Amino acid sequence: MHNYKMLIDGAQVAGEQGQFDVINPATGVAFAQCPAGSLGQLDQAVDAAQQAFKSWRHSSHPDRCERLLAIAADIEQEADSLARLIVLEQGKPLELAFSEVMGAAAWTRYAAAQEIAVELVEETTQRVELHRKPLGVVASITPWNWPFMIAVWHIMPALRAGNCVISKPSSLTPLSTLRLAQIIARHVPQGVINCVTGEQGFGSAITSHPGIQKIVFTGSTATGQSVMRGAASNLKRLTLELGGNDAAIVLPGTSVEAVAEEIFQAAFLNMGQTCAALKRLYIHESQYQAFADALTHIAARQVVGDGLEAGVTFGPVQNLEQLELVEALVADARANGARVLCGGARLDKPGFFYPPTLVADVTDGHRLVDEEQFGPVLPLIAYRDVGDVLRRANAGDMGLGGSVWGPDTEQAQALASRLESGVAWVNCHAQIQPNTPFGGSKMSGFGVEFGLEGLLEFTGQQLLFVRKRADEQGV
């Protein structure tokens, strides 16, 4: 069994609190051990980042760009082994894991090419400029669903803006992030990137640490609230991408054949374990049965199994706790008269396998509709009136994303603009790009990632106000 090391101040170190098991969700058995760091080691990592920041903050934009491009090249070079490691710790099929790695390389290249320009506010008898400067030490706390990609989303813009980073991956999927930190460390000065790992309680020490200036967190709303409370100690800057219970509305007349596959993939991407996945599907009653039949047919084609096995298209749920939540939500729906069209039961085999499951005859007020399932289950909800379904889609306290599907793009766009969500898609869902800002509303968090807006979240502003001498004023 391979033993991994943390990265602190350029050195690979063992955890002072011992080690903990990393479970392969396809078997339910540990396949590796990860170091359990101590609070003292967290202090060492923060100290190293603070020291490195003194010079890294003054590095040039071309220098940072060159370093990030070299990191991207190394990620691509090691894509096969990284993808296999992701499958072992997270469970997704190998092809999807490979796409995660290659997408992370592309995202790194995009970050490398970004520029932070000085904004000229006024040029008269005085010159007023708005400058953006790095914050200092940024802590990245990442979840278990896209362990490699989300770490890249957090770390690369932070480095590009001139910050130093403490990365803390989920204890369920820490290994690919540790590998990422080692790759980054080849190309940046000692202490610029650090990666610490630990089990429950370690993250709270990060959120309240006085030496950290910003936290970027992706995860549940409840944990995000805890992060926010801890960050108040020194008014840390925050970017919080939290839970989502994204609704999709299918308008009357939508072509079932044209959109059923896209809707299925948007709902079951990564076995439904994606924050911006489609999680509630509202279908007009005139097409309810047609969509139910089409989606059930697509679900039946999926091959459920170990992500490293040839031909597998659908892997396990990542952990037992999440699997048990999915089981509970489906059981509650059944108890309230719902029909399970396919799936609906854990597979009788080792590992955390649950097949793609479609549930009909559910509605608002059922747990499966009101709560984020974050797993391979999609409730199909019938509606009659467009105004009413918009109210229902907006009724929850989450607002990450949402979508409207329909034959008339203008009509669909008008309805999508009324969704209470950070992102609204038309005839697609969960389309996330490096050049488009992404963030939630309501209890789905605040702040944005990606695009220039996302990059600026890793900076503070300084207004430079210069009163010109008389001989410089040109008057």
Residue pairs with C-beta under 8 A, 6 or more apart in sequence:
1 30
1 31
1 32
1 33
2 32
2 33
3 14
3 19
3 32
3 33
3 35
4 32
4 33
4 34
4 35
4 174
4 175
4 178
4 197
5 12
5 13
5 14
5 35
5 178
6 12
6 13
6 14
6 15
6 35
6 37
6 41
6 178
6 194
6 195
6 196
6 197
7 13
7 178
7 181
7 182
7 185
7 193
7 194
7 195
8 41
8 44
8 45
8 48
8 194
8 196
9 44
9 45
9 47
9 48
9 190
9 191
9 194
10 48
10 185
10 190
10 191
12 182
13 35
13 41
14 35
15 34
15 35
15 36
15 37
15 38
15 41
15 197
15 198
16 36
16 37
16 38
16 40
16 41
17 36
17 37
17 38
17 198
18 35
18 36
19 33
19 34
19 35
19 36
20 33
20 34
20 36
20 171
20 199
21 30
21 32
21 33
21 34
22 30
22 31
22 32
22 33
22 34
22 89
22 172
22 173
22 174
22 175
23 29
23 30
23 31
23 172
23 319
24 30
24 31
24 88
24 89
24 91
24 351
25 90
25 91
25 315
25 316
25 317
25 318
25 319
25 351
25 352
26 91
26 305
26 306
26 307
26 308
26 315
26 316
26 350
26 351
26 352
26 353
27 306
27 350
27 351
28 320
28 350
28 351
28 352
29 350
31 88
31 89
32 88
32 89
32 175
34 171
34 174
34 175
34 178
34 197
35 197
36 197
36 198
36 199
37 196
37 197
37 198
37 202
39 205
41 196
42 166
42 196
42 202
42 205
42 206
42 209
43 209
43 211
45 166
45 194
45 196
46 137
46 166
46 209
46 211
46 212
47 211
48 190
48 191
48 194
49 137
49 164
49 165
49 166
49 191
49 192
49 194
49 211
50 136
50 137
50 164
50 211
51 191
52 164
52 189
52 190
52 191
52 192
53 134
53 136
53 137
53 163
53 164
55 189
56 162
56 163
56 164
56 188
56 189
56 192
57 133
57 134
57 136
57 162
57 163
58 162
59 162
61 115
61 116
64 112
64 159
64 160
64 162
65 112
65 113
65 160
66 112
67 159
67 187
67 188
68 108
68 109
68 111
68 112
68 156
68 159
68 160
68 187
69 108
69 109
69 112
70 186
70 187
71 108
71 156
71 183
71 184
71 186
71 187
72 105
72 106
72 108
72 109
72 112
73 105
74 183
74 186
74 187
75 82
75 101
75 104
75 105
75 108
75 180
75 183
76 101
76 102
76 105
78 179
78 183
79 98
79 101
79 102
79 105
80 98
82 97
82 101
82 148
82 176
82 179
82 180
83 94
83 97
83 98
83 100
83 101
84 94
84 97
84 308
85 175
85 176
85 179
86 92
86 97
86 100
86 101
86 147
86 148
86 173
86 176
87 93
87 94
87 97
87 307
87 308
87 315
88 175
88 308
89 147
89 172
89 173
89 174
89 175
89 176
90 97
90 144
90 145
90 146
90 147
90 173
90 176
90 318
91 271
91 307
91 315
91 316
91 317
91 318
91 352
92 100
92 270
92 271
92 307
92 315
93 307
93 312
93 313
93 314
93 315
94 307
94 308
94 312
96 270
96 307
97 307
100 146
100 148
100 149
101 148
103 149
104 148
104 149
104 151
104 152
104 180
106 434
107 149
107 152
107 153
107 156
107 434
108 152
108 156
110 434
110 435
111 156
111 157
111 159
111 160
111 434
111 455
112 156
112 160
114 157
114 160
114 452
114 455
116 132
116 161
116 455
116 456
116 459
118 129
118 130
118 131
119 129
119 130
120 127
120 128
120 129
121 128
121 129
121 130
121 463
122 128
125 467
125 468
125 473
125 475
126 465
126 466
126 467
126 468
127 464
127 466
127 468
128 463
128 464
128 465
128 466
129 463
129 464
129 466
130 461
130 462
130 463
130 464
131 461
131 462
131 463
131 464
132 161
132 456
132 459
132 460
132 461
132 462
133 162
133 459
133 460
133 461
133 462
134 161
134 162
134 163
134 458
134 459
134 460
135 161
135 163
135 213
135 214
135 237
135 458
135 459
135 460
136 163
136 164
136 212
136 213
136 214
137 163
137 164
137 165
137 166
137 211
137 212
137 213
137 214
138 154
138 158
138 163
138 164
138 165
138 166
138 212
138 213
138 214
138 215
138 216
138 458
139 165
139 166
139 167
139 168
139 206
139 207
139 209
139 212
139 214
139 215
139 216
140 151
140 154
140 155
140 158
140 165
140 166
140 167
140 168
140 215
140 216
141 168
141 203
141 206
141 207
141 215
141 216
141 217
141 218
141 219
141 227
142 150
142 151
142 154
142 167
142 168
142 169
142 170
142 177
142 218
142 219
143 150
143 170
143 218
143 219
144 170
144 172
144 173
144 318
144 319
145 270
145 273
145 274
145 275
145 318
145 374
146 270
146 274
147 169
147 170
147 173
147 174
147 176
147 177
148 176
148 177
148 180
150 218
151 167
151 169
151 176
151 177
151 180
152 180
153 218
153 449
153 450
154 165
154 167
154 216
154 218
155 165
155 167
155 180
155 184
155 193
157 449
157 454
157 455
157 457
157 458
158 165
158 214
158 216
158 458
159 165
159 184
159 188
159 192
159 193
160 455
160 458
161 455
161 456
161 458
161 459
163 213
163 214
163 458
164 191
164 192
164 193
164 194
165 192
165 193
165 194
166 194
166 195
166 196
166 206
166 212
167 177
167 180
167 181
167 193
167 194
167 195
167 196
168 195
168 196
168 197
168 198
168 202
168 203
168 206
169 176
169 177
169 178
169 195
169 197
171 197
171 198
171 199
171 200
171 202
172 318
172 319
173 318
174 197
177 195
178 195
178 197
180 195
181 193
181 194
181 195
184 192
184 193
185 192
185 193
196 202
203 223
203 227
204 226
204 230
206 212
206 215
206 230
207 215
207 226
207 227
207 229
207 230
207 231
207 236
208 230
208 231
208 233
210 233
210 234
212 234
212 236
213 234
213 236
213 237
214 236
214 237
214 238
214 239
214 458
215 227
215 231
215 236
215 237
215 238
215 239
216 238
216 239
216 447
216 449
216 457
216 458
217 223
217 224
217 227
217 238
217 239
217 240
217 241
218 241
218 242
218 275
219 242
220 242
220 243
221 242
221 243
221 398
221 443
221 444
221 445
224 240
224 242
224 445
227 238
227 240
228 238
228 240
231 238
237 457
237 460
238 446
238 447
239 439
239 445
239 446
239 447
239 448
239 449
239 457
240 445
240 446
240 447
241 275
241 400
241 438
241 439
241 440
241 444
241 445
241 447
241 449
242 275
242 398
242 400
242 440
242 443
242 444
242 445
243 275
243 372
243 374
243 398
243 400
243 443
243 444
244 275
244 276
244 277
244 279
244 372
244 398
244 399
244 400
244 401
244 440
244 444
245 279
245 280
245 370
245 371
245 372
245 396
245 398
245 400
246 276
246 277
246 278
246 279
246 280
246 400
246 401
246 402
246 403
246 421
246 429
246 430
247 279
247 280
247 281
247 282
247 392
247 393
247 402
247 403
247 419
248 263
248 266
248 278
248 280
248 281
248 282
248 402
248 403
248 404
248 405
248 429
249 282
249 383
249 386
249 389
249 390
249 393
249 402
249 403
249 404
249 405
249 415
250 259
250 263
250 281
250 282
250 283
250 284
250 287
250 291
250 405
250 406
251 284
251 386
251 404
251 405
251 406
251 407
251 408
251 411
251 412
251 415
252 284
252 286
252 287
252 406
253 406
253 407
253 408
254 287
254 405
254 406
254 407
255 407
256 287
256 290
256 291
256 294
257 294
259 405
259 427
260 291
260 294
260 295
260 298
261 298
262 428
262 429
263 278
263 281
263 291
263 295
263 405
263 429
264 295
264 298
264 299
264 356
266 277
266 278
266 403
266 428
266 429
266 430
267 277
267 278
267 279
267 281
267 378
268 277
268 299
268 302
268 314
268 356
268 376
268 378
269 277
269 430
270 277
271 314
271 315
271 316
271 317
271 354
271 356
271 375
271 376
272 279
272 373
272 374
272 375
272 376
272 377
272 378
273 317
273 318
273 322
273 374
273 375
274 430
275 400
276 400
276 401
276 423
276 429
276 430
276 432
276 438
277 429
277 430
278 378
278 403
278 429
278 430
279 372
279 373
279 374
279 378
280 369
280 379
280 381
280 393
281 291
281 378
281 379
281 380
281 381
282 381
282 382
282 383
282 389
282 392
282 393
283 291
283 292
283 380
283 381
283 382
283 383
284 382
284 383
284 384
285 382
285 383
285 384
288 380
288 382
291 380
292 341
292 358
292 360
292 380
295 341
295 358
295 378
295 380
296 341
296 342
296 358
299 342
299 343
299 355
299 356
299 357
299 358
300 342
301 313
302 313
302 314
302 355
302 356
303 311
303 312
303 313
303 314
304 312
304 313
304 314
304 315
304 347
304 353
304 355
304 356
305 312
305 314
305 315
305 353
306 312
306 315
306 316
306 351
307 315
307 316
314 355
314 356
314 376
316 323
316 351
316 352
316 353
316 354
317 323
317 326
317 352
317 353
317 354
317 375
317 376
318 352
319 352
320 352
322 352
322 374
322 375
323 346
323 352
323 354
323 375
325 373
325 374
325 375
326 354
326 357
326 373
326 375
326 376
326 377
327 346
327 354
328 367
329 367
329 368
329 371
329 373
329 377
330 340
330 344
330 357
330 359
330 368
330 377
332 366
332 367
332 368
333 340
333 359
333 362
333 366
333 367
333 368
333 379
334 340
334 344
336 362
336 366
337 361
338 359
338 360
338 361
338 362
338 366
338 368
338 379
339 359
339 360
339 361
340 357
340 358
340 359
340 360
341 358
341 359
341 360
341 380
342 355
342 356
342 357
342 358
343 354
343 355
343 356
343 357
343 358
343 376
343 377
344 357
344 359
345 354
345 355
346 352
346 353
346 354
347 353
347 354
347 355
354 375
354 376
354 377
355 376
356 376
356 378
357 376
357 377
357 378
358 377
358 378
358 380
359 368
359 377
359 378
359 379
359 380
360 380
362 368
362 369
362 379
362 380
362 381
363 369
363 381
363 382
364 370
364 381
364 392
364 395
366 379
368 377
368 379
369 379
369 381
370 396
372 398
381 392
383 389
383 392
386 415
390 415
390 418
390 419
393 402
393 419
394 418
394 419
394 420
397 442
397 443
398 440
398 442
398 443
398 444
399 420
399 421
399 422
399 440
399 441
399 442
399 443
399 444
400 421
400 422
400 423
400 440
400 441
400 444
400 445
401 421
401 422
401 423
401 424
401 425
401 429
401 430
401 440
402 416
402 419
402 420
402 421
402 423
402 424
402 425
403 416
403 424
403 425
403 426
403 427
403 428
403 429
404 412
404 413
404 415
404 416
404 419
404 424
404 425
404 426
404 427
405 412
405 426
405 427
406 412
406 415
406 427
409 426
409 427
412 426
412 427
413 426
416 424
416 425
416 426
417 424
420 441
420 442
421 440
421 441
421 444
422 438
422 439
422 440
422 441
422 444
422 448
423 438
423 439
425 431
432 438
432 450
433 450
434 450
434 451
435 450
435 451
436 450
436 451
437 448
437 449
437 450
437 451
437 452
437 453
437 454
438 448
438 449
438 450
438 454
439 445
439 446
439 447
439 448
439 449
440 446
447 457
448 454
448 457
449 457
